[in-house]
């Protein structure tokens, strides 16, 4: 089984318990305007271009069969994305690292071999492997096979998911997933659709369904200024905490604009240019509000 992976990050500490290896899978059914991994959204490999690293060697122009790379009359380097088919020939010859490919095909055994390099660290720290992205459920068959192989190798498994997927599929992977890190982006259906490209009905259905089936779930709540930093959304989170006593915890995830520079490299800059970083004081204020709304349960379940 083959899938498209854009990164494998070893020694990860924020995607589940212990020391972990995070496998970043390409492709997502949502298109969140604040996405910090914009290279994960498309379902195909993409070129990322950093012109400040270019040394003017012109190897990319020689390698490109479509003429997407070249120099203008003033000798200035250009990259015409309208002529690019993402073949990656230019990236393979760019010694300066000005061009790189986000996403490559890998077999499940290839990924597993990378993950197993740190098995000793997982054993000593209670860590394991986390499938993230992008959206792992968007590559369901690949994720299923990889999770099965990870469990057969004795690894603890996590999946970070937006929950926008087929209900039967997420129940299938539940058998091989020790912990779900489940994103809860917005309570208001209209706002959710506006800022992510889809409503939240199936997401809430899937969250309810896997919790009733006994899945271990931590709720992850991104806090985005001007989008979901509202009392309505905090009340929605509090209601979920009250209605789902089996939740293992919840996290408030402050927005950071690290995705903006990556969007620029992809040629999609401006997708989150107007969104400000969520500072610690803002996070602290909404956390206190949430604690009051959900009373002692919110304090007990809050992570971080």
C-alpha positions as CSV (number, residue, x, y, z in Angstrom):
1,X,0.0,0.0,0.0
2,X,1.3,3.4,-1.0
3,X,0.4,6.8,0.4
4,X,1.7,10.4,0.1
5,X,3.8,11.7,3.0
6,X,5.2,15.2,3.3
7,X,7.2,14.8,6.5
8,X,8.2,12.3,9.1
9,X,9.2,14.1,12.3
10,X,11.2,12.2,14.9
11,X,11.4,13.2,18.6
12,X,8.0,14.9,18.6
13,X,6.7,15.9,22.0
14,X,3.3,17.5,21.2
15,X,1.3,14.9,19.3
16,X,0.5,12.5,22.0
17,X,2.1,11.0,25.1
18,X,5.9,10.5,25.4
19,X,8.5,10.7,22.7
20,X,6.8,10.1,19.3
21,X,7.4,10.0,15.6
22,X,4.8,12.0,13.7
23,X,3.9,10.9,10.2
24,X,2.5,13.9,8.2
25,X,0.1,12.7,5.5
26,X,-0.8,14.8,2.5
27,X,-4.4,15.7,1.6
28,X,-7.3,17.2,3.7
29,X,-11.0,17.5,3.0
30,X,-11.1,20.8,4.8
31,X,-9.4,24.1,3.8
32,X,-9.0,26.0,7.0
33,X,-7.9,29.6,6.5
34,X,-5.5,29.3,9.5
35,X,-3.9,26.0,8.6
36,X,-0.3,25.9,9.9
37,X,0.6,23.2,7.4
38,X,-0.8,24.6,4.1
39,X,1.4,22.1,2.2
40,X,-0.7,19.3,3.7
41,X,-4.0,20.4,2.1
42,X,-3.6,19.3,-1.6
43,X,-3.7,15.6,-2.4
44,X,-0.6,15.7,-4.6
45,X,3.1,16.7,-4.3
46,X,3.8,20.4,-4.6
47,X,6.8,22.5,-5.1
48,X,7.9,25.0,-2.4
49,X,10.1,27.9,-3.6
50,X,12.3,30.1,-1.5
51,X,13.8,32.7,-3.9
52,X,16.1,34.1,-1.2
53,X,18.1,30.9,-1.3
54,X,18.6,30.9,-5.0
55,X,22.3,31.1,-6.1
56,X,21.5,31.6,-9.8
57,X,23.1,28.4,-11.0
58,X,20.2,27.8,-13.5
59,X,20.2,24.1,-13.0
60,X,16.5,24.2,-12.4
61,X,15.9,25.8,-15.8
62,X,18.0,23.1,-17.5
63,X,16.0,20.3,-15.7
64,X,12.5,21.7,-16.3
65,X,10.9,20.4,-19.5
66,X,8.1,22.9,-19.3
67,X,10.1,26.1,-19.1
68,X,8.7,27.0,-15.7
69,X,12.1,28.3,-14.5
70,X,14.2,30.9,-16.2
71,X,15.6,34.4,-16.1
72,X,14.0,37.6,-17.5
73,X,15.7,40.3,-19.6
74,X,17.3,41.8,-16.5
75,X,18.7,38.4,-15.4
76,X,16.3,38.0,-12.6
77,X,15.2,34.4,-11.8
78,X,11.5,33.6,-12.2
79,X,9.3,30.6,-11.5
80,X,6.1,30.4,-13.5
81,X,3.8,28.1,-11.6
82,X,1.2,28.0,-14.4
83,X,3.8,26.0,-16.4
84,X,4.7,23.7,-13.6
85,X,3.4,20.1,-13.4
86,X,5.1,19.4,-10.0
87,X,7.3,16.7,-11.5
88,X,10.1,17.6,-9.0
89,X,13.0,17.6,-11.5
90,X,14.0,21.1,-10.5
91,X,14.0,20.2,-6.8
92,X,16.2,17.2,-7.4
93,X,19.0,19.4,-8.9
94,X,18.7,22.4,-6.6
95,X,21.9,22.3,-4.5
96,X,20.9,25.5,-2.6
97,X,17.6,24.2,-1.3
98,X,15.7,27.0,-2.9
99,X,13.2,24.5,-4.4
100,X,11.9,21.4,-2.6
101,X,9.0,19.0,-3.1
102,X,6.3,18.7,-0.4
103,X,5.0,15.2,-0.6
104,X,6.3,11.9,-1.9
105,X,4.9,8.4,-2.3
106,X,5.9,5.9,0.3
107,X,5.0,2.3,1.1
108,X,3.7,1.5,4.5
109,X,6.8,-0.7,5.2
110,X,9.0,2.3,4.3
111,X,7.2,4.5,6.8
112,X,7.2,1.7,9.5
113,X,11.0,1.3,9.1
114,X,11.5,5.0,9.8
115,X,9.2,4.9,12.8
116,X,10.9,1.8,14.3
117,X,14.3,3.6,14.4
118,X,13.2,5.2,17.7
119,X,11.3,2.3,19.3
120,X,13.6,2.3,22.3
121,X,12.6,5.9,23.0
122,X,8.9,5.0,22.8
123,X,9.4,2.1,25.3
124,X,11.2,4.3,27.8
125,X,8.9,7.3,27.5
126,X,5.5,5.8,26.8
127,X,5.5,7.2,23.3
128,X,4.8,5.8,19.9
129,X,3.7,6.9,16.4
130,X,1.2,9.6,15.5
131,X,-0.5,9.9,12.1
132,X,-1.3,13.5,11.4
133,X,-1.3,15.8,8.3
134,X,-3.3,16.8,6.5
135,X,-5.9,14.3,7.4
136,X,-4.9,10.7,7.8
137,X,-8.5,9.5,7.2
138,X,-8.3,11.0,3.7
139,X,-5.9,8.2,3.0
140,X,-8.0,5.7,4.8
141,X,-6.6,2.4,3.3
142,X,-3.0,3.5,3.7
143,X,-3.6,4.7,7.3
144,X,-5.4,1.5,8.1
145,X,-2.6,-0.7,6.9
146,X,0.1,1.4,8.6
147,X,-1.7,1.4,11.9
148,X,-2.1,-2.4,11.7
149,X,1.6,-2.8,11.1
150,X,2.5,-0.4,13.9
151,X,0.3,-2.3,16.4
152,X,1.8,-5.6,15.2
153,X,5.2,-4.1,16.0
154,X,4.1,-3.3,19.5
155,X,3.8,0.5,19.1
156,X,1.4,2.9,20.8
157,X,-0.7,4.6,18.1
158,X,-2.3,8.1,17.9
159,X,-4.2,9.7,15.1
160,X,-4.8,13.4,14.8
161,X,-8.0,13.9,12.9
162,X,-10.5,16.6,12.0
163,X,-13.2,14.0,12.1
164,X,-14.5,14.8,8.6
165,X,-14.7,11.3,7.2
166,X,-16.8,8.3,6.7
167,X,-18.2,7.0,10.0
168,X,-17.5,3.4,9.2
169,X,-13.9,4.2,8.2
170,X,-13.1,5.9,11.5
171,X,-14.6,2.9,13.4
172,X,-12.4,0.6,11.4
173,X,-9.2,2.5,12.4
174,X,-10.4,2.7,16.0
175,X,-9.4,-0.9,16.5
176,X,-5.8,-0.1,15.8
177,X,-5.7,3.5,17.3
178,X,-4.9,3.9,21.0
179,X,-5.7,7.6,21.1
180,X,-7.5,10.1,18.9
181,X,-6.4,13.7,19.0
182,X,-9.7,15.1,17.7
183,X,-9.9,18.7,16.4
184,X,-12.9,20.7,17.4
185,X,-12.7,23.9,15.3
186,X,-16.0,25.8,15.7
187,X,-19.4,25.3,17.2
188,X,-21.3,27.5,14.8
189,X,-22.1,25.5,11.6
190,X,-22.2,28.7,9.4
191,X,-18.8,29.9,10.7
192,X,-17.3,26.4,10.4
193,X,-18.3,26.3,6.8
194,X,-17.1,29.8,6.1
195,X,-13.6,29.2,7.5
196,X,-13.0,25.5,6.8
197,X,-15.0,24.9,3.6
198,X,-17.4,22.3,5.2
199,X,-20.0,22.2,8.0
200,X,-19.4,20.4,11.3
201,X,-22.4,18.0,11.3
202,X,-20.4,14.8,10.3
203,X,-17.6,15.8,12.6
204,X,-19.8,16.0,15.7
205,X,-21.5,12.8,14.6
206,X,-18.2,11.0,14.4
207,X,-16.9,12.3,17.7
208,X,-20.1,11.1,19.4
209,X,-20.0,7.8,17.7
210,X,-16.4,6.8,18.5
211,X,-16.7,8.0,22.1
212,X,-19.8,5.8,22.5
213,X,-17.8,2.9,21.0
214,X,-15.1,3.3,23.7
215,X,-12.4,5.2,21.8
216,X,-9.8,7.2,23.8
217,X,-10.2,10.8,22.7
218,X,-8.5,14.1,23.6
219,X,-10.3,17.1,22.2
220,X,-8.1,19.7,20.5
221,X,-9.5,23.2,20.2
222,X,-7.6,25.7,18.0
223,X,-8.1,29.2,19.3
224,X,-8.3,31.6,16.3
225,X,-8.6,35.3,16.8
226,X,-11.7,36.7,14.9
227,X,-12.9,33.3,14.0
228,X,-13.8,31.1,17.0
229,X,-12.8,33.2,20.0
230,X,-16.5,33.6,20.9
231,X,-18.6,32.8,23.9
232,X,-20.8,30.6,21.7
233,X,-17.8,28.4,20.9
234,X,-16.7,28.2,24.5
235,X,-20.2,27.2,25.5
236,X,-20.0,24.6,22.7
237,X,-16.8,23.2,24.1
238,X,-18.2,23.2,27.6
239,X,-21.3,21.3,26.4
240,X,-19.1,18.6,24.8
241,X,-17.1,18.2,28.0
242,X,-20.3,17.8,30.0
243,X,-22.0,15.5,27.5
244,X,-19.0,13.2,27.0
245,X,-17.8,12.1,30.4
246,X,-15.4,9.6,28.7
247,X,-13.2,12.3,27.1
248,X,-9.6,11.9,28.2
249,X,-8.9,15.6,28.1
250,X,-8.9,18.8,26.0
251,X,-6.3,21.2,24.8
252,X,-6.6,24.8,23.8
253,X,-4.2,25.3,20.8
254,X,-3.3,29.0,20.3
255,X,-3.0,30.0,16.6
256,X,0.5,30.8,15.3
257,X,1.3,32.2,11.9
258,X,4.1,29.8,10.9
259,X,1.9,28.6,8.1
260,X,2.0,32.0,6.4
261,X,5.6,31.7,5.2
262,X,5.0,28.1,3.9
263,X,1.9,29.4,2.0
264,X,4.1,32.0,0.4
265,X,6.5,29.2,-0.7
266,X,3.6,27.4,-2.2
267,X,2.4,30.4,-4.0
268,X,-0.8,30.6,-2.0
269,X,0.1,33.5,0.3
270,X,-2.6,35.6,1.9
271,X,-4.8,32.7,3.1
272,X,-4.3,33.7,6.7
273,X,-2.6,37.1,6.4
274,X,-5.2,38.9,8.4
275,X,-5.3,36.5,11.4
276,X,-3.2,37.6,14.4
277,X,-1.3,35.2,16.6
278,X,-3.1,34.2,19.8
279,X,-1.1,35.5,22.7
280,X,-0.8,33.8,26.1
281,X,-3.0,36.4,27.8
282,X,-5.9,35.7,25.4
283,X,-5.5,31.9,25.8
284,X,-5.4,32.4,29.6
285,X,-8.6,34.5,29.6
286,X,-10.6,32.1,27.5
287,X,-9.3,29.1,29.5
288,X,-10.7,30.7,32.7
289,X,-14.0,31.4,30.9
290,X,-14.1,27.8,29.9
291,X,-13.3,26.6,33.4
292,X,-16.3,28.6,34.7
293,X,-18.6,27.3,32.1
294,X,-17.6,23.7,32.5
295,X,-16.8,24.1,36.2
296,X,-14.5,21.5,37.8
297,X,-14.6,19.1,34.8
298,X,-12.8,21.6,32.6
299,X,-10.0,22.1,35.2
300,X,-9.5,18.4,35.5
301,X,-9.4,17.6,31.8
302,X,-7.3,20.7,30.7
303,X,-4.0,19.7,29.2
304,X,-1.2,22.3,29.3
